[in-house]
Amino acid sequence: MSVAIGRAVLIAGPTASGKSALALAVAERFGGEIINADSMQLYREMRIITARPSREEEARVPHHLYGVTGATEPLSAGRWAVRAAERMREIADRGALPVVVGGTGLYLRALIDGLSPVPQIEADLREAVRAEVAAAGESAHALLRAVDPVLAGTVRPSDLQRISRGIEVARATGRPLSEWQRVPPQPLVTGNFARIVLTPERGWLRERIDRRFDLMLDEGALEEARFMAGLGLDPDLPAMKALGLRPLIRHIEGEISLEEAAELGKRESRAYAKRQETWFRTQMIAWNTFFEQYSERLSDKIFSFVDELGLTRP
């Protein structure tokens, strides 16, 4: 069932586009509270590598759903959306403005457009299936094909996360995930929303990605990577795919130099930003796009845009 929120600001954009700074500016200007919609900033072990807001920034206005889960406990888009909808309702009940910000397009879609209504899967079953799939490796694709041949036809044998999801849903519900996906989705929240996408000029964005990666190294990203490497986690876990993490671990293990790791991390980040831009361009057509990087001038334009929508009045 959808929850009527009343008003909210939703901000999306590629990595390093300045969306977090914009969200902070909007929240401070209009009495808002910020909700994270970045799948990697959920992990408590990685503040620096995932470019989470600093503790000083988090102290300026309330921030929600940052660092709320461990690297071994990923949140699916659906599970995140349920938690985000709850936070939006709580914030709205306080008379504040929910400001949702992040670059994970699927999370934002799950929140405002909805996903197929697949029931919650018990943690014990989910863990058992994931262990079984990990042990089976690429032959796990046959396990999926046995319970959901339609889904299996769309999933690569190497995509163990989607294979696990298909198997656990079929076993828990007695119904293939491909059937659940045909049920019309229901949005989790409804209301008057300002939907904003930042798409800075690509050359500027590439330079900012590179500068930010160097800054993250200065601030302790290598130490975070060393901690993650020490956990001995399954490399297929979503947390292990944080931008730049795998190259830094390769450096820690003596495979490549720090300079090579940094270059690979920057390359990963630039490629990811390009994929994000494609997603926003094709999947968020109805959103309001601002073709520039974050700046005070852009803040003023967006403040006016939010005000014109009537979102400054509870």
N, C-alpha and C positions, 0 to 999 in steps of 0.2 A: 504494500500500500504506500502511495506517495505521501510525503510530508510537505505541507505548504509552509515555506520558509518566509515568504514575503519579499525579501530583497537580499541580494548578495552580489559580490563582484567575483568573477572567475577570470584568472589570468593564466595564459599559457604562453609558451615560447620555447625555442631551442635552448640547449645548455649554454650558459654564459651570456644570455641576451639581456640580463638585467631585470628579469621578472621578479626576483625576490626583493630587490631594492624598490621596485615599483609597488609591490604589495605592501611593503613596510610604509612607504609614503602614503598610500591610499588609506591604510589602517590608521595611521597617525592623524591624517587630515579629517577622516570621517568617523572616528570612534569605532574602529574595526578590530577584529581578532583574526589571526591568520591560521589557515588550515593547509597542511602540506599535501600536495598531490604529485609528489615525486617518489617513484617506487624505491629508489635507492636511499633517499633521505629518511626513510622509515627505520633504517638499521642503526642501532645504538652504538655499534662498534666503529662506525665510520663517519665522523663528523667532517673531517678535513677532506678526505678523498671525494666525498659526495657533495662538497660545497654547501653544506648546511649553513644557515644563518649562524653568525657567531653568538656566543652567550650574551654579549653586550646588546646585539640586535634583538635577541629573544627577550631581553629584559625590558625593551622599550614598549612593546605591546604583547599581549598573550599570543603564544604560538602553540598549535596543536598538531599532534600526529607526527612529530619529529622524534626520531630515536626511540620508537615505541615497541620495537620488536627485535629479536635477535637474528643473527645471520642464518641460523638453522630453522627459522620460523617465518618464511616468506608470507606476505599477505597477497592473496589474489586480488584482482580488480574488484570483484564482487564483495569480498570481505572488507577491503578498504572502503568501498563506497558506503557500506552499511555504517561503518564507524564515522566516516566523514558526514553523512547525513545526520547522525546523532549529534555530532559537534555543532553542525550548522543550526539545528533546532535549539540546542542549549544556548548558543550565542545569540540567536534571534530572540529567545525568551528573555535574555538579559537586556534587550533593547540595543544591542550592538550590531555592527555590520559584519557578516561573515565574508572573509576574503580568502578565496581558495586559489592556491597558486602552485603550479608545477608543470613539468614537461612530459609527463606520462599521459599521452592522449587517451589511451584505453581507460585509465582511471577516471578521467573527466567524462568520457562518454558513458561509463557505467553509472556515474552519479546522476547525470541530467537526462540521459536517454534511456538508461536501463540496460540490463543484460537478461538473458534467459533465466527464468526463475528456478534454477537448480537448487534443491535443498542443501542445507549445511551437511558436510561430511564429518563424521566423527573422527577426532584426531587419531585415535588408535588405528582405525582402518586406513586413514590417509598415510600414516607413517609406515604401516605394514606394506601397503602397495608400493610406496616409493622405495622401500628397501628391496622388495622383490624385483622391481624394475631395474634398480641400480645393479643388482646382482646379475640380471639377465643381459644387461647391455643392449646392443642393437637388436638382439633376438627378442627383446620385449615387444617389438612391433607386432609379432605374431600373437602375443597375449591380447593386445588391443584389437587386432583384426578379429579375434574369436568372439569378442563381446560387442564390438561396434565397427563393423566393416566399412560403414560410410565414413566415419571419422578417420579411420585408418587410411583411407584413400587420400586424405588431405594432410597427413602428418608425416614428416620425415622420420626415418628410423632412428636418427640421431637426436631427435627432439624428445628426450626422456621426460621432460616436465609435462608436455601435452599428452604423452602416452599415459603417464601416471594419472593425470586428471581424467582421461577417458575411462580408464579401468576402474578407478575408485568410484566414479559416478555410477557406472553400470552395476557395480557390485552393491553399492549402498542403496540404490533406488530401484534396481531391477529394470531400468529403462536406459537405453543408450544416450550418451550426451548429445549425439547428433539429433535425437528426437527432441530433447529439452531445448536445443538451440532453435527449433522451429516455432516454439511458443513465443508470441509477440511480447517483447520486453515492456516493462513498466518503469518509468523514471522513479528514482528514490526521492527526489525533491522537486518541487515546482515553485514558481514565484517569478518575480520581476528581477531578472539577472542581467548585469552588464557582462558580456562575454568578450574578452579582449585577448588578442594574439599579438605578440611582439615578433616582428620578422626583420631584424636589422640587416643592413647590407652585408653580403657574405664576406667580403674582404675584411671589413671591420670585425666581424664575428670571429673569423679565423685568427686574427691577431689577438683578440681578447681571450680566446680559448688558450692560445699558447702562453700568454702572460699569466693567466690564472693558474695554469698547471705549474709553471715555475714558482709562483707564489705559494701554491699548496705544498710543494716540496720544501720551501723555506719554513713553512708553518708546521711541518711534521707528518706529511703524507707517508713518507718512507717508514716511519715508526708504526703508523697504523697498518701499513701493508705487512710489516714484519709480525705484528700481532695477529693479523688475519692468517698469514702463512702458518703461524704456530698452532692454530686451531685444528689444522689437518682436515678441513672441510671438503666435502664432495665438490669437485670443480664445476659440476653442473648446477649447483645451487644458484639461484638468481643473484644472491649477494656477491658471489665470486665474479660476477660479470660487471661489477662497478667499473666505470671508465678509468683506465689507467692502472687498475689493481693488478691484473695479470702480468703486465710488463714489469711492474715494480717487484713483484714476487720473483719473476725470472732473474732480475738483478740480484735480489737477496740470495737466491740459490746459486749465484755465480755464473749464470748462463750468458748474461750480457752486461755491458757497462751501464752506469747510471744515465749517461748521456743517451745511450740507445733506448733505454727504458723510457726516458722522458719523451723522446721523439715518438716512440710507439704509442705512448699514452696520449700525446697531443693528436696523433693521427687517428686513433680510436675516437677521440672526442669530436674531431672535425667531421668524421664519417657519420657519427651518431647525430650530430646537429643537422647534417644534410637529410638524414632519414626523418628526423622530427619535422623539418620544414616541409617535406613531401606530405607527411601525415596531416599537418595542419592545413596545408593548401587543399588537399583532397577530401579530408574528413570534417573540417570545420569551416565549411564554405559560408555558413550563416553567421559566423563570429565576426566581430569588428576587428579588422587587421590594421595595425599601425606599423608602417614600413620604416621604422627607425629604431635606433638603440635607446636605451634608457638615458634620460637626461632631465634636468629640471624643466626644460621647455616641454618635453613629452609629458611629464607629470602634470603640468598645467593644462595641457590638452585633454588628458584623461580625467582630471578633476572636473573639467567643464562637461565632458561626456557623461560622467557618472551623475553629476548634478542635474543635467538635462533629463536624465531618465527618472528623476525623482527618488534616487536611492539614498540621498542624504537625509531624508526625513523618515523616521521610524513609522 
